[in-house]
Amino acid sequence: MPDGTAPPDGAPQPSPAEITPTGHPGVDAALVRLQALDGVPTEEHVPVYEDVHQRLADTLTALDLP
């Protein structure tokens, strides 16, 4: 719940998103990092998003495109 309280009994619970592997180790590692957000207060998400963004940017930079 947004205010940090538990939902009433019987209320639907959000399920963690399943990560579908892409086959690229760098991208997969970045996506798995998002799972660290499960149960973490929203105000603590920013550093994780920044880390994932940097990992993905580094992966794109490392691609050898013609």
CORZI-V656860 format. One record per residue. N is the residue number from 0. SS is DSSP state (helix for helix, strand for strand, loop for the rest). PHI is phi in degrees with one decimal (999 if undefined). D_LAST is the distance of its C-alpha to the last C-alpha in Angstrom with 2 decimals. Layout:
n->N ss->SS phi->PHI d_last->D_LAST
n->N ss->SS phi->PHI d_last->D_LAST
This chain:
n->0 ss->loop phi->999 d_last->47.77
n->1 ss->loop phi->-59.7 d_last->46.67
n->2 ss->loop phi->-89.4 d_last->49.80
n->3 ss->loop phi->89.7 d_last->49.38
n->4 ss->loop phi->-88.3 d_last->52.22
n->5 ss->loop phi->-75.9 d_last->52.00
n->6 ss->loop phi->-69.7 d_last->52.11
n->7 ss->loop phi->-61.9 d_last->55.46
n->8 ss->loop phi->-54.1 d_last->56.14
n->9 ss->loop phi->87.4 d_last->54.70
n->10 ss->loop phi->-72.1 d_last->52.00
n->11 ss->loop phi->-63.3 d_last->48.57
n->12 ss->loop phi->-102.6 d_last->46.31
n->13 ss->loop phi->-66.5 d_last->42.58
n->14 ss->loop phi->-98.1 d_last->40.78
n->15 ss->loop phi->-63.4 d_last->37.79
n->16 ss->loop phi->-67.5 d_last->34.53
n->17 ss->loop phi->-81.8 d_last->33.21
n->18 ss->loop phi->-94.5 d_last->29.79
n->19 ss->loop phi->-93.6 d_last->27.85
n->20 ss->loop phi->-58.6 d_last->25.53
n->21 ss->loop phi->-93.8 d_last->21.86
n->22 ss->loop phi->94.5 d_last->21.22
n->23 ss->loop phi->-104.8 d_last->18.96
n->24 ss->helix phi->-54.9 d_last->21.36
n->25 ss->helix phi->-66.1 d_last->20.23
n->26 ss->helix phi->-69.3 d_last->20.47
n->27 ss->helix phi->-61.4 d_last->23.67
n->28 ss->helix phi->-64.0 d_last->25.21
n->29 ss->helix phi->-65.9 d_last->24.65
n->30 ss->helix phi->-67.2 d_last->26.22
n->31 ss->helix phi->-62.6 d_last->29.11
n->32 ss->helix phi->-58.4 d_last->29.76
n->33 ss->helix phi->-64.0 d_last->30.73
n->34 ss->helix phi->-65.1 d_last->33.57
n->35 ss->helix phi->-65.6 d_last->35.17
n->36 ss->helix phi->-80.8 d_last->36.17
n->37 ss->loop phi->-61.7 d_last->38.64
n->38 ss->loop phi->83.8 d_last->42.06
n->39 ss->loop phi->-92.7 d_last->40.93
n->40 ss->loop phi->-57.4 d_last->42.39
n->41 ss->helix phi->-53.5 d_last->40.08
n->42 ss->helix phi->-65.7 d_last->40.46
n->43 ss->helix phi->-97.3 d_last->38.83
n->44 ss->helix phi->-75.3 d_last->35.63
n->45 ss->helix phi->-54.5 d_last->33.86
n->46 ss->helix phi->-62.0 d_last->33.03
n->47 ss->helix phi->-69.0 d_last->31.60
n->48 ss->helix phi->-60.9 d_last->29.43
n->49 ss->helix phi->-63.6 d_last->28.23
n->50 ss->helix phi->-64.1 d_last->27.44
n->51 ss->helix phi->-63.0 d_last->25.53
n->52 ss->helix phi->-58.8 d_last->23.58
n->53 ss->helix phi->-64.8 d_last->22.71
n->54 ss->helix phi->-60.8 d_last->21.74
n->55 ss->helix phi->-68.4 d_last->19.38
n->56 ss->helix phi->-62.9 d_last->17.90
n->57 ss->helix phi->-63.8 d_last->17.47
n->58 ss->helix phi->-64.0 d_last->15.82
n->59 ss->helix phi->-64.4 d_last->13.21
n->60 ss->helix phi->-63.2 d_last->12.76
n->61 ss->helix phi->-77.0 d_last->12.43
n->62 ss->loop phi->-66.4 d_last->9.53
n->63 ss->loop phi->-97.2 d_last->6.64
n->64 ss->loop phi->-97.5 d_last->3.81
n->65 ss->loop phi->-69.3 d_last->0.00
